[in-house]
Amino acid sequence: MKNNDQKQSAGVWVDHKNAFIITKEANEYSVKEKVEAPGGFEAESEHHRNNAKQADLRSYFKSLSGHLHAYDEILLFGTGIAQEQLHNYLKEDAKFNDRQITVENTGHLTNHQMIAKVRDFFN
């Protein structure tokens, strides 16, 4: 995908524990932010644990969406289903209606591999 110089782009490798936001600054891609998911809430019943996990997930995605408001093109990638869940969360936010969001499934990647993936995608 060719990047329009006027468009701001970001790649986000995400799972249910961490997210790495990769952007281009001064003609070089790098990890701009690392966002950690909240967690560790212990409850006595499974129902309360599930509710707490859902609340933590929404809080995590809300934090991530705040970091992504400035970007026109967003690549979400990672293991499991977190990138798909984040995509669904962003689709509910009207601020992302006109954004181009792509979702891809990848394995666990090193920081260098994440950066290369985003660089290759947007160049």
Stockholm file with secondary structure:
# STOCKHOLM 1.0

chainA/1-123         MKNNDQKQSAGVWVDHKNAFIITKEANEYSVKEKVEAPGGFEAESEHHRNNAKQADLRSYFKSLSGHLHAYDEILLFGTGIAQEQLHNYLKEDAKFNDRQITVENTGHLTNHQMIAKVRDFFN
#=GR chainA/1-123 SS CCCCTTSCEEEEEECSSEEEEEEEETTEEEEEEEEECCCCCCCSSHHHHHHHHHHHHHHHHHHHHHHHTTCSEEEEEESTTHHHHHHHHHHTSGGGTTSEEEEEECCCCCHHHHHHHHHHHHC
#=GC SS_cons         CCCCTTSCEEEEEECSSEEEEEEEETTEEEEEEEEECCCCCCCSSHHHHHHHHHHHHHHHHHHHHHHHTTCSEEEEEESTTHHHHHHHHHHTSGGGTTSEEEEEECCCCCHHHHHHHHHHHHC
//
